[in-house]
Amino acid sequence: MNSVELFEKSFAVTPGGVHSPVRSFKNMGCDPVFFSEGSGAHVTSVDGKKYIDFCQSFGPNILGHRDPDVQEEVLKVFNKVWTLGALDPYSVELTSWLVDKIPFIDKLRFVCSGTEAVMTALRLARAHTGREKVLKFEGCYHGHVDNMLVKSGSGLAGMSESSSLGVESKIVSNTLIATLGDLNHVEDIFKEHGSEISCVIMEPIPANYGLLIQKEEFTKTVYDLAKKHGALVIFDEVISGLRVGFEGMAGRLNLIPDIVTYGKVIGGGFPVGAYAARKEIMAHMAPEGGVYQAGTLAANPIGMVAGLATLKKLEKHNIQAVLEQRTAEFAKNINNKINELGLNWQMIQYSSLFWLAPKTDKPITSPKDFPAGMADNFAKYFRSCLKRGMYQAPNAYEVGFMSWAHTDEVCAEAENIIIDSLKEASANH
């Protein structure tokens, strides 16, 4: 079957034909592509076309698809065990490695996704503080947890409303929303609700709705405000953790979160998430304490082995630092060409993350800074890239991920594709 036939078949048996909404290519102006193979920096469609891939499963594949060294370790355990739902040595080895490597965590527990990690981290924060309200930021995504599916509402400072049907109003009422980069707004919320807030949850580098780089002063002041009012700080490092460095953004900012959530890179391409904290907070978790969380496939042996093999390879080759330099050079080359051609675009880069956005007079640090027509213009560019053999997340607000498999040769080819696609999209504007 080709992609069109598969989508028709999938649509008949799956809501929208997809198992995660962004995969539908909604608003891209073309049919979704079905992929059957991934290798290194490339994916191959069921239609037989090969693409440079900067989605990389939305970030887990920091070494590229099916890294041969990781695959070798995975096949060893694959031939011994798939899943146990019981104690195993593989999770102990990976947990111990992480606790040794990350100085501000004492204990860590694995789950199967970043959403699960956030859900439990919030429950843990409420249990530890005895408070119910949570403060999050507009433009930061923390998975499809009920009280994270919220947006700014009208009325009192920080009041919110659901961004999804089916979320109970009483749950939404305990989530407060602040504007990214607006310290006055954060201070107002703490003045109004400071004694009720259990935790502040934030992406220390917001990268789920554009790449919204914040001033360090902002993040540090929010951190201090939380501490002043007795609230815990949760760093959602599902994207940034282990990608920007082993200590993540916490290490870069020299801020120690009370709880940190991980995902993506930590599983080496398999469905793994985790939450971690110092021992007195983690002591609340059952069976030690009264906060319940469980999972049949948590700490799946294959994911544990893949994660450890990935992390060891990152360390051996200093890969995070190499990727940061590679991505900076990639963005620089593209921005130089964009400026030469007078195109109304820019590539924003942080570590091994990048985001192509319209050129603006001031930095884009919040959703309120998104220019009009952004999604439509991206769709034209996306279709042009696809035609030329480059795949990225099919959404204007998703970031791109550089991997170890994106060699200089692959990057040079991708730079040409991006520039040619921007020229075509701009000509059709």
N, C-alpha and C positions, 0 to 999 in steps of 0.2 A: 504493500500500500504506500502511496505517496502522502505528503503532508496534508493535502486537502482532503483526501479520503479518510485519513486517520482522524482529522479534526471533526469531520462529519460523524464518524462512528463514536468518537469520544463525547461529542456534544449530546448524543442521544442517551448516554449513560452517566454523565458527570455534569454537575452544575457549571454552566458556561463552557463545558468541555475541558476544564482544567482543574488541577488539584491545588493551585495557588493562583490568585487572581492576576498577577502581573504577567503570567505566562500566556495569557489570552491574546496579547498584542492589541489590547483595546486601545483605540485612538491612534494606532500606528498606521492605519490606512492600508493594511495588507494582511493576508492570512498568516497565522502562526506557523512557525517551522518546527517540525519534529526532528529531534536529534537521536541518533542511535549509537554514536561512538564519540569518545573523547580521548585525546592523546596529547600530552604536553600542552602547548599553547593553542591547540586546535580542537574544534568539534566538527563532526560530519553528520549531515542530515540524512534522513531516510531516502531523500531524493538523490543522494550521492554527491552533494556539494560540500566542499571543505571550507571552513571559516576560521579565521583568527578569532579567538574567544577572549574577550575582556570581561565577561560576566563571571566565569570560573565558579559556577554554582553559587553566585552572590558572595564569594569570598573564601570559602573553605580551602580551595585548591591553591594555596600559596606556592606550592611547588609545581603547579600545573596538573593536568589530568593524568591520573595513573602514573605518578612518579615511579620509575622502575625500582628504586631502593625501598620505597614504602610498599610497593606491590610485592616485593620479595618477602618482606616480613609478614604481610597480610596473608599470603598464600601458605606460609608455615602454620599459622594458627587456624586458617580456614580448613586445612586438612586434619585438624585435631578437634575443633569445636566451633560451633556457630553461635549458640546462645545457651545460657545456663539458668538464669534466674536464681543464681546461687553465688556464694563467695568464690572468688577466683584470684589468681596471682597477678593477672594482667592489670587490673584496676589499681591494685596496691602499688605496682611499679610506677604507673603513670601518675597517680596521686602523690606519691613520695617525691617523684622528680619535680613536680610542679611546686609542692610546698617548699622544697629545698631551693628552688630557683626564684620564687616570688617571696621576698622577705616579709611582707605585711600580711600574709595569710598563714593561719595555723592549721586549718582544716578545710577540706573541700569535698563536695559530694557531686557525683555525676548524675545528670538527667539526659533526656534524649534531644532537647532542643533549647534554643535561647529563650523561647517563650516560657517553657517550663522553669527555666532558671530564674527568670524575672518574677514569675508568679510566686515562686517559693521565697525569693528574696524579700518581696513585699510582705508576705505573710510573716516571715521571720522578723522583719523590722517592726511590724505591729505588735507582735508578741513580746519583743524585747522592751519596747517603750511603753506598752499599754495604751497607745494612742491609735486612732483610726485613719486620720487623713494622710494623704500622700500628695506631695508637690512634684509635678513634672513640667516639662517645657514644651511649648508649641513647636512643632517641627522635629521633635525627637520621637522615634518609634521604638517601642519596647515589646513588640510581639502582640499577639491577639488576646492578651489577658483582658478581662472585662473592664477593670478600672483603668486600663491604659488606652482603651479605645474611646478616647474623649478629645474634645476640642474646646477652645475658648467659647464661653457663653456670655450672655449679657448680664448686667447686674453688678453685684459686689465684686471686689478685687479677687481675681483668681477663680471665679465660679466657672463651671464647665458644663458641657452637654455632650451626650453620646455622639460618637461618629459612626456608630453601627446600630442597626436594629437589634433588638433582643437583649440589650444591656439594661439591667434594672436601674431605675432612677436613683434608688438609695445608694447603690454602688457608685454611680457617677458623682453623687453629691459629696463623697469623701475624697474625690480627686480634684486638686487645685491646679490651675494651669497658669504658668508664667510665660512671659515673652522672652525669647532668647536675646541675650545681650542687654536687656533693660533692667539694670540694678534697682532703679526706683520702683519698678513693678514688683520685683522680688521682695524688696523691703516692705512695701505696702501689704503684701500677702502675709508676711511674717508678723507684722504689727497686728493684723486682723485675726490670724489663726495660729500664731506661733506655738501656743501651748497645746494645740490639737494635732500638730503635724508629727507623724511618726518618722517620716523620712523624706528626703529629697532624692529623686532618681534622675540621673542625667547621663546622656552620652557625652563624655568629656571631649570627644571630637564628633559632633553630630554628622552622621554619614548615611542616614536612612532616608532623608528627604532633601537631597542636595548635599553638597559638602560645605557645611556652614561653620567655617573656622571661627572660633571665638577668641577674644582676647584673654590671655591668661589671668588678667586681673579680674575678669568677670567670674570665671570658674572658681578662683580662689576666694573671692568675696562671698559667693553663694555658699561655698564650703564653710566659711567662717560664720555666716549667718545661721546655718543649720546647727553648727556646734553650739553657738550662743543660746539657741532656743531648745537645746536638748534633743534635736532630731538627728537620726542617723543619715549618713550619706551613702547612697548606692551608686556605684559607677557601673553603668551598663557598657561592658567592654566586649560584647558579643562580636562586634566587627573589629575593634581596635586591639583587643587583648591578644597578645602574642604575635600580632602582625606588626605593630609599630615598635615592638621590642618585647622581651619576656615580661617586663613589669608593666607593659601597656602604657596608656596615657597617665595612669597613676604615677608611674616612675618618671615620666617626662615632666609632669607638673609638680612633682615632689609633694603630692597630696595622698594621704593614706585613707582610702574609703573604708567605711565600716563593713560593707558587704560589696562584693564585686561579682558580676555575672560574666560568664564566658560562653563561647560557642564557636562555630565555623572552624577556624584554624585548629582548635584544640582536638578535633576529631579526625584530622588528616583526610577529610573528604567523606567521612561517615557521619551519621546523625548523632552527634554528641553535644551536650551542653553541660554547664557546671555552675555552681555558686560556691563562694568561698568567703571566709571571714576569720576573725580571731576566735580562739577557742571558747571564750565565755559567751559569745553570741551563738556560735554553732551548737553549744550545749543545749539550746532550746529544742533542737531537732530530735524527733523520735528516732531510736528508742531511748535516748538519754533524757529528752525533755518532752514537752507536750505539743510541739508543732509537728503535724503529720504531713509526710510526703513520701510517696513510694512510686516504683516504676518497674514493670516486668523486664523491660529491655534496657534499664539503666545500667551503665558500665558494661555494655556489650563487649565481649572479648575482642572482636574484630576492630571495633572503633578504638578501643584502648591501645591496641598494638599499632594501629595506623597513626594514632595521635602521637604516641611516644616516638615512633620512627620519624615522623615529620619534625617534631621538635628537636630531636637529636641532630637531624640533618641541618635544620636552621642554625643551630649552635655551631656545628662543625664548620660550616662555610660562611658564617657571619651574614646570613642571607637577608635578614631584615635591613641591615645597613646598605647592602648592595642594591636591594630593590628600591630603597628610598632614593639613592643616587640615580638609579636607572629611570625611575619615574619622574624625578625632577628634570632630567635631561630630555626625556620624552615630552614633557609638558612645555619645556623651554623651546624646543625645536618647533613644536606646533604653534605656540604663541608667536614666535618670531615670524613664521610663515603667514599666520593670520594677519599680523600687523602689516606685513609687506603687501598683502593683497587687499587690505582695507576691509576685511570681513568683520561682521558684527558679532563675533564670538570670542570666548576666552576659555582656556583650560585651567581650572583650579586644581591644585595638587597639595596633598599632605601625606607624607610618608609614601606608602605604595598604593595610595588611593588617588583617583583623579575624577574630575567631573567637568564635562563640557557644558557651558552655559552661555547665554547671551551676554555680550559685553555691557557693563553698567558703569554709571558714574562713580558709585561707591561700592565697597565690598558687599557681597551677598552673605549676610550673617543670620538671616531670619526669613521665614516664608513671606513676610510682608515685603521683602525686597525683590521677590520674583517679578520679572517684567511681564507685561501682557503678551500673549501670543506665544509664550515659551513652548508649550506642549505641541502646538501645531508645527512650529518651525523645527522642533526636534524630530517629529515624525517624518518630515521630508528628508532630513539628514539621515535618520535611521534606515529608511528604505534605500537610500543611495549607498550606504555602507553595506547593507545586506547584499545588494546587487553586485558589489565589488568584492565580496568575500570576507566581510568582517562582522562579527556578532558581538553585541553588547546587551545589557539589560534593556528590554523594550519599554522604557519609561523615561521621560525627561528628567525625573528627579532621582534616579538611581545612579550610584557612582560606579566607576570602573575599577577593576582590580588588576594590578600588575602581578605576575607570577615569575618564579625562577625559570620557567620554560620560555618566557618571552625574551628571547635572545636579541642581540643588537640587530641581527638580520630581520627577525620578525617585527621588531619595533620600527625599523626603517620602512618596511612594507606597510605597516599599519599607519604610519605618519602620512604616507602618500595617499592611502585610502581615505583617511580622515579629511585631509585638505581637499582632495578632489570631490568628496561628498559634500563638504561645506560649500564649495564653489557652486556645485549643482543645486544644492538646496537654496542657496542665496539667490541664484539666478531665477529660480522658480517662485521666489517670494512675492 
